[in-house]
Amino acid sequence: MTIIRQLPDPAPPVRHELAGSYVGRLARIHGMDFHTLWEQVSQPTSPRSKVRRVVPEQLATLTGRYTYQLAGAIPELRTPAPDWMTFRHEPQPACHLCTARHAGGSALVLLPHHRYVCTRHNIWIGPPDVDHLTTSLDELPEVARAQRRHTRLLQRFGWAITYDAVLTAILICAQLWTWHSDDRPGAWHEWVRRANILIPPGTSPTTYSASRLCAAVYPEAVALASRFASPHWRLCAQGSRFDRDMFDAEMGRILSCPPYTRDRVNDPISHWADVNSRRPPVAPIRLFPDRKPTRTPHLYRPHLHVATRRAQERQAREFDPTKRASDSLERHRHLASVYRRAWSHMRISTRDPHPHYLPHLNRYP
């Protein structure tokens, strides 16, 4: 039996940090091999498995901290387990300014769905990308204000309705951004302006990111989401001609395109009002515990298929905020649940507890 001794410098974990990331930082601080330290605080998931999971009591002995203190910061150690549906399924680097005082390098965290901006340091942190790019929002204060409004939506309607409303609104903004129409909404000019700030002209091969495109539409997306989540506006979308005209006027006010005229063929807002406003909220397609375990959890990074990566590289080279700028955002894996629903022609029962499950659309990258 291995005797576990307390480390000389038991640095504290970062909030929402993964256990593997925390152990990796401790190993780097003390100049130790990760696997040596990982084996001291973990055990195999099964007798013949090479994948290991951390044991809270052993990690507490190693760091000299109470298990409830560690569980307060590390979701994997909590008993009972947290509601994983409220968290993203992919870990991502934390705000680099928030973790600057934590030794041992960058930390991988598992953030809840509503965390897009570090309002303390005005840094865009989500959704996660394969190549994480630090994005300052000093020139875009409206994005940080949208994060505070997003948090108020969560407190008012709960995570499920807020999750569905915000992702639906981001997808709709992405579709309107690439909409071929002479009557572009006033918000379109704001998206182009923010995109030029986040991805300066001539730097797209190195600064292009679908996450940054999400930041460009985020303020209007949260404003639309507040209407999509409201029972009053949902009823207006489904009501009489007068109610629908009132709903369309509100959409036009948010998108700065009064009077807003709906197009039942190509308009994504009309599609939501006609079809999806009557459906229950979608649920996340993937959860964090379903992720394939790895023997090096401290080195985990999101993975994309080679063809998807090449497509993103091509879009980065050809990026123009005025021409189909949000193609990669529209098909980003972060929007997978609402993307499948938007492009599904199947009739989904409102009694189905998982209306997002569409096996014939399982080709989403």
VOVEX-41838 format. One record per residue (C-alpha): residue number from 1; chain; x, y, z. Coordinates in steps of 0.2 Angstrom, whole numbers, plus 5000, padded with zeros to 4 digits. Example, Ala and Ser with C-alpha at 12.3 -4.5 7.8 and 13.67 -1.06 7.14 Angstrom:
BEGIN
    k  c    c1    c2    c3
    1  A  5062  4978  5039
    2  A  5068  4995  5036
% end
This chain:
BEGIN
    k  c    c1    c2    c3
    1  A  5000  5000  5000
    2  A  5007  5017  4995
    3  A  5009  5030  5009
    4  A  5002  5047  5004
    5  A  5011  5061  5011
    6  A  5005  5079  5010
    7  A  5014  5090  4997
    8  A  5024  5105  5003
    9  A  5014  5117  4992
   10  A  4996  5111  4991
   11  A  4990  5125  4979
   12  A  4971  5127  4980
   13  A  4960  5122  4965
   14  A  4952  5134  4953
   15  A  4933  5135  4954
   16  A  4925  5122  4942
   17  A  4942  5114  4939
   18  A  4944  5096  4933
   19  A  4952  5084  4945
   20  A  4965  5079  4932
   21  A  4969  5097  4928
   22  A  4972  5100  4947
   23  A  4983  5085  4949
   24  A  4993  5091  4934
   25  A  4996  5108  4941
   26  A  5002  5101  4958
   27  A  5014  5089  4948
   28  A  5021  5104  4939
   29  A  5023  5114  4954
   30  A  5033  5101  4963
   31  A  5042  5095  4948
   32  A  5034  5077  4948
   33  A  5028  5066  4935
   34  A  5009  5067  4932
   35  A  5006  5049  4931
   36  A  5016  5046  4947
   37  A  5005  5058  4957
   38  A  4989  5053  4948
   39  A  4991  5035  4954
   40  A  4993  5040  4972
   41  A  4976  5049  4972
   42  A  4966  5038  4960
   43  A  4960  5020  4957
   44  A  4955  5010  4942
   45  A  4937  5012  4937
   46  A  4936  4993  4935
   47  A  4948  4978  4939
   48  A  4955  4977  4921
   49  A  4953  4995  4916
   50  A  4968  5006  4913
   51  A  4957  5022  4916
   52  A  4958  5029  4933
   53  A  4946  5040  4943
   54  A  4951  5051  4958
   55  A  4947  5046  4976
   56  A  4942  5062  4986
   57  A  4949  5056  5002
   58  A  4966  5052  4995
   59  A  4967  5069  4986
   60  A  4962  5077  5003
   61  A  4977  5068  5011
   62  A  4989  5074  4998
   63  A  4984  5092  4999
   64  A  4979  5093  5017
   65  A  4962  5100  5013
   66  A  4945  5094  5018
   67  A  4935  5084  5005
   68  A  4921  5096  5006
   69  A  4933  5110  5001
   70  A  4939  5101  4986
   71  A  4922  5096  4981
   72  A  4916  5114  4982
   73  A  4928  5118  4968
   74  A  4930  5102  4958
   75  A  4913  5095  4951
   76  A  4919  5078  4949
   77  A  4921  5075  4968
   78  A  4904  5080  4973
   79  A  4892  5068  4982
   80  A  4879  5067  4976
   81  A  4885  5070  4958
   82  A  4880  5087  4951
   83  A  4866  5089  4937
   84  A  4878  5087  4923
   85  A  4865  5094  4911
   86  A  4868  5111  4918
   87  A  4887  5110  4913
   88  A  4895  5110  4896
   89  A  4901  5093  4890
   90  A  4919  5100  4885
   91  A  4932  5107  4897
   92  A  4940  5123  4892
   93  A  4954  5134  4899
   94  A  4948  5146  4912
   95  A  4950  5165  4911
   96  A  4969  5168  4911
   97  A  4968  5183  4923
   98  A  4957  5174  4935
   99  A  4970  5159  4936
  100  A  4986  5170  4936
  101  A  4987  5169  4954
  102  A  4986  5150  4954
  103  A  5003  5142  4951
  104  A  5006  5127  4940
  105  A  5000  5134  4923
  106  A  4983  5135  4915
  107  A  4968  5126  4922
  108  A  4955  5116  4913
  109  A  4937  5120  4920
  110  A  4920  5114  4916
  111  A  4909  5129  4915
  112  A  4890  5130  4916
  113  A  4880  5134  4900
  114  A  4877  5152  4905
  115  A  4895  5157  4907
  116  A  4902  5166  4891
  117  A  4911  5181  4899
  118  A  4922  5184  4914
  119  A  4914  5200  4919
  120  A  4927  5203  4932
  121  A  4941  5205  4919
  122  A  4930  5208  4904
  123  A  4936  5192  4895
  124  A  4927  5182  4882
  125  A  4928  5163  4888
  126  A  4915  5154  4879
  127  A  4910  5143  4870
  128  A  4925  5133  4869
  129  A  4936  5131  4853
  130  A  4949  5119  4848
  131  A  4962  5133  4848
  132  A  4957  5144  4863
  133  A  4961  5162  4859
  134  A  4960  5175  4873
  135  A  4948  5188  4868
  136  A  4947  5205  4877
  137  A  4931  5214  4877
  138  A  4937  5231  4882
  139  A  4931  5239  4866
  140  A  4914  5230  4867
  141  A  4906  5233  4884
  142  A  4889  5228  4877
  143  A  4895  5210  4877
  144  A  4899  5210  4896
  145  A  4882  5218  4899
  146  A  4874  5204  4889
  147  A  4882  5192  4901
  148  A  4874  5200  4916
  149  A  4857  5200  4907
  150  A  4860  5181  4903
  151  A  4863  5178  4922
  152  A  4846  5187  4926
  153  A  4837  5176  4913
  154  A  4844  5160  4922
  155  A  4838  5166  4939
  156  A  4821  5170  4932
  157  A  4817  5155  4920
  158  A  4829  5141  4926
  159  A  4843  5133  4916
  160  A  4833  5123  4904
  161  A  4823  5137  4896
  162  A  4838  5149  4896
  163  A  4849  5136  4888
  164  A  4836  5133  4874
  165  A  4832  5151  4872
  166  A  4850  5158  4871
  167  A  4857  5144  4859
  168  A  4841  5146  4848
  169  A  4844  5165  4847
  170  A  4863  5163  4843
  171  A  4858  5151  4829
  172  A  4845  5163  4822
  173  A  4857  5178  4823
  174  A  4870  5167  4813
  175  A  4857  5163  4800
  176  A  4852  5181  4799
  177  A  4870  5186  4797
  178  A  4872  5176  4781
  179  A  4854  5180  4775
  180  A  4854  5185  4757
  181  A  4843  5200  4757
  182  A  4844  5219  4753
  183  A  4834  5223  4769
  184  A  4847  5218  4781
  185  A  4843  5222  4799
  186  A  4852  5236  4808
  187  A  4860  5223  4820
  188  A  4869  5216  4805
  189  A  4880  5231  4804
  190  A  4884  5229  4823
  191  A  4889  5211  4820
  192  A  4901  5217  4806
  193  A  4908  5230  4817
  194  A  4911  5218  4831
  195  A  4918  5205  4820
  196  A  4931  5218  4813
  197  A  4936  5222  4831
  198  A  4937  5204  4837
  199  A  4945  5198  4820
  200  A  4955  5213  4813
  201  A  4955  5213  4794
  202  A  4970  5204  4787
  203  A  4973  5193  4803
  204  A  4959  5180  4800
  205  A  4971  5166  4797
  206  A  4978  5168  4815
  207  A  4963  5176  4824
  208  A  4948  5168  4816
  209  A  4937  5158  4828
  210  A  4919  5153  4829
  211  A  4919  5158  4847
  212  A  4923  5175  4843
  213  A  4909  5176  4830
  214  A  4898  5170  4844
  215  A  4904  5185  4854
  216  A  4899  5197  4839
  217  A  4881  5192  4840
  218  A  4879  5189  4859
  219  A  4871  5205  4864
  220  A  4857  5203  4851
  221  A  4855  5185  4855
  222  A  4853  5187  4873
  223  A  4840  5201  4869
  224  A  4830  5189  4858
  225  A  4832  5175  4871
  226  A  4823  5185  4884
  227  A  4808  5185  4872
  228  A  4810  5167  4867
  229  A  4810  5162  4886
  230  A  4795  5173  4891
  231  A  4778  5164  4891
  232  A  4770  5181  4886
  233  A  4780  5182  4870
  234  A  4778  5163  4866
  235  A  4760  5165  4867
  236  A  4760  5180  4856
  237  A  4770  5170  4843
  238  A  4757  5157  4843
  239  A  4742  5168  4845
  240  A  4730  5179  4833
  241  A  4736  5190  4819
  242  A  4736  5205  4831
  243  A  4747  5195  4843
  244  A  4759  5189  4829
  245  A  4760  5207  4823
  246  A  4765  5213  4840
  247  A  4778  5199  4841
  248  A  4785  5204  4824
  249  A  4786  5222  4830
  250  A  4796  5217  4845
  251  A  4808  5207  4835
  252  A  4811  5221  4823
  253  A  4814  5233  4838
  254  A  4828  5221  4845
  255  A  4836  5219  4828
  256  A  4834  5237  4823
  257  A  4824  5234  4807
  258  A  4807  5241  4810
  259  A  4795  5237  4802
  260  A  4799  5218  4803
  261  A  4791  5208  4789
  262  A  4790  5190  4792
  263  A  4795  5178  4778
  264  A  4787  5161  4782
  265  A  4799  5152  4769
  266  A  4816  5158  4773
  267  A  4814  5168  4790
  268  A  4822  5158  4805
  269  A  4812  5169  4817
  270  A  4795  5164  4808
  271  A  4801  5146  4808
  272  A  4803  5147  4827
  273  A  4787  5156  4830
  274  A  4777  5144  4819
  275  A  4785  5128  4825
  276  A  4798  5128  4839
  277  A  4788  5140  4850
  278  A  4776  5126  4854
  279  A  4789  5113  4858
  280  A  4797  5110  4875
  281  A  4815  5116  4878
  282  A  4829  5105  4870
  283  A  4842  5096  4881
  284  A  4860  5095  4878
  285  A  4865  5081  4867
  286  A  4881  5076  4876
  287  A  4886  5076  4894
  288  A  4903  5077  4902
  289  A  4902  5059  4910
  290  A  4899  5052  4893
  291  A  4915  5059  4886
  292  A  4928  5045  4882
  293  A  4940  5044  4897
  294  A  4959  5047  4893
  295  A  4974  5042  4903
  296  A  4981  5060  4902
  297  A  4966  5070  4909
  298  A  4977  5085  4912
  299  A  4981  5087  4894
  300  A  4963  5085  4887
  301  A  4959  5097  4872
  302  A  4943  5097  4862
  303  A  4946  5087  4846
  304  A  4939  5090  4828
  305  A  4938  5078  4813
  306  A  4952  5082  4801
  307  A  4939  5087  4787
  308  A  4930  5099  4799
  309  A  4947  5107  4804
  310  A  4951  5109  4786
  311  A  4935  5117  4783
  312  A  4937  5130  4797
  313  A  4955  5134  4790
  314  A  4947  5137  4773
  315  A  4934  5148  4781
  316  A  4948  5158  4791
  317  A  4957  5161  4775
  318  A  4941  5167  4766
  319  A  4934  5176  4780
  320  A  4924  5192  4776
  321  A  4912  5199  4789
  322  A  4900  5205  4776
  323  A  4899  5189  4766
  324  A  4893  5173  4774
  325  A  4903  5177  4789
  326  A  4894  5165  4802
  327  A  4894  5149  4792
  328  A  4906  5140  4805
  329  A  4896  5148  4819
  330  A  4879  5141  4812
  331  A  4887  5123  4812
  332  A  4897  5125  4828
  333  A  4896  5109  4839
  334  A  4890  5121  4853
  335  A  4874  5124  4844
  336  A  4871  5105  4840
  337  A  4855  5103  4850
  338  A  4846  5118  4842
  339  A  4854  5115  4825
  340  A  4846  5098  4824
  341  A  4829  5104  4829
  342  A  4829  5118  4817
  343  A  4834  5107  4802
  344  A  4822  5093  4807
  345  A  4807  5090  4797
  346  A  4801  5076  4808
  347  A  4785  5079  4819
  348  A  4791  5078  4837
  349  A  4779  5075  4851
  350  A  4778  5087  4865
  351  A  4777  5072  4877
  352  A  4795  5067  4871
  353  A  4807  5070  4886
  354  A  4821  5071  4873
  355  A  4814  5081  4858
  356  A  4832  5084  4852
  357  A  4836  5066  4849
  358  A  4836  5064  4830
  359  A  4846  5048  4824
  360  A  4845  5053  4806
  361  A  4854  5069  4809
  362  A  4868  5061  4819
  363  A  4881  5067  4806
  364  A  4884  5083  4816
  365  A  4903  5086  4818
% end
